[in-house]
Amino acid sequence: MISVYITCKDIKEAKLIASHLLEKRLIACANIFPVTSMFRWDGKVVDEPEVALICKARKESFDRIREEARQLHSYEIPCIVALPWHGSDDEYRKWVEDETA
């Protein structure tokens, strides 16, 4: 199991991506958070509001999740990364497996 971390420009884009991935059964759930991101872009340090998604999914679905999210994403280079799970509850892991079957 993995959590997929995706940053988006706003809540509308985050919900669009999360809904799409849920419809395709590529993720079991998505948490959506407002965040402040600081990064270097075009030679300048940028400080901007963004929205982060944390999606629960199967490890083997990551490549497809990344491709589906990229198609809907507005960023030229979106952050879409997989984070492995350690020590998760077996019942929760089974729920994720069932929801992404």
C-alpha positions as MATLAB code, in Angstrom:
seq = 'MISVYITCKDIKEAKLIASHLLEKRLIACANIFPVTSMFRWDGKVVDEPEVALICKARKESFDRIREEARQLHSYEIPCIVALPWHGSDDEYRKWVEDETA';
ca = [
       0.000    0.000    0.000;
       1.036    3.588   -0.643;
      -0.112    7.111   -0.056;
       0.128    9.289   -3.150;
       0.981   12.922   -2.413;
      -0.198   15.422   -5.048;
      -0.100   19.209   -4.824;
      -2.688   21.218   -6.770;
      -3.314   24.882   -7.566;
      -6.668   25.006   -5.745;
      -9.467   23.006   -4.119;
     -11.371   22.694   -7.408;
      -8.436   20.984   -9.124;
      -7.789   18.741   -6.090;
     -11.424   17.607   -5.978;
     -11.450   17.016   -9.741;
      -8.387   14.767   -9.530;
      -9.599   12.956   -6.392;
     -13.072   12.337   -7.861;
     -11.589   11.024  -11.094;
      -9.228    8.641   -9.290;
     -12.057    7.425   -7.028;
     -14.349    6.827  -10.022;
     -11.622    4.739  -11.678;
     -11.153    2.843   -8.359;
      -7.458    3.728   -8.420;
      -7.634    5.144   -4.884;
      -9.713    4.275   -1.821;
      -9.858    7.786   -0.400;
      -8.281   11.226   -0.604;
      -7.539   13.748    2.123;
      -7.470   17.365    0.942;
      -5.515   20.050    2.837;
      -4.757   23.725    2.238;
      -0.971   24.227    2.375;
       1.566   26.983    1.871;
       4.319   25.932   -0.517;
       7.697   27.543   -0.966;
       9.825   26.528   -3.921;
      12.214   27.812   -6.538;
      10.663   28.382   -9.990;
      12.194   30.262  -12.934;
      15.094   31.413  -10.760;
      12.896   32.918   -8.032;
      11.732   31.692   -4.639;
       7.942   31.457   -4.708;
       5.617   31.418   -1.684;
       2.099   30.358   -2.719;
      -1.038   28.723   -1.375;
      -1.709   25.266   -2.771;
      -3.900   22.304   -1.939;
      -2.393   18.910   -1.118;
      -3.999   15.543   -1.751;
      -3.005   12.424    0.123;
      -4.544    9.421   -1.616;
      -4.561    5.835   -0.310;
      -3.859    3.269   -2.998;
      -2.220    0.030   -4.048;
       1.466    0.263   -4.878;
       0.954   -1.421   -8.257;
      -1.512    1.312   -9.300;
       0.954    4.192   -8.925;
       1.983    4.515  -12.594;
      -1.659    4.685  -13.684;
      -2.544    7.129  -10.870;
       0.321    9.388  -11.948;
      -0.767    9.330  -15.589;
      -4.446    9.949  -14.814;
      -3.593   12.812  -12.433;
      -1.193   14.410  -14.956;
      -3.941   14.498  -17.591;
      -6.136   16.619  -15.297;
      -3.385   18.678  -13.656;
      -2.697   22.301  -14.571;
       0.979   22.372  -13.561;
       3.779   21.985  -16.084;
       5.655   19.749  -13.611;
       3.211   18.471  -10.968;
       4.307   16.884   -7.692;
       2.920   13.349   -7.743;
       4.909   11.039   -5.458;
       4.326    7.699   -3.753;
       4.975    7.293   -0.039;
       5.239    3.714    1.288;
       3.253    2.548    4.299;
       4.831    1.139    7.414;
       2.908   -0.391   10.306;
      -0.622    0.146    9.006;
      -3.623   -1.604   10.528;
      -4.554   -4.829    8.684;
      -8.250   -3.936    8.597;
      -7.530   -0.537    7.051;
      -5.170   -2.111    4.506;
      -7.904   -4.610    3.562;
     -10.429   -1.784    3.174;
      -8.078   -0.005    0.744;
      -7.581   -3.255   -1.186;
     -11.356   -3.849   -1.361;
     -12.105   -0.288   -2.511;
      -9.486   -0.418   -5.262;
     -10.363   -3.893   -6.556;
];
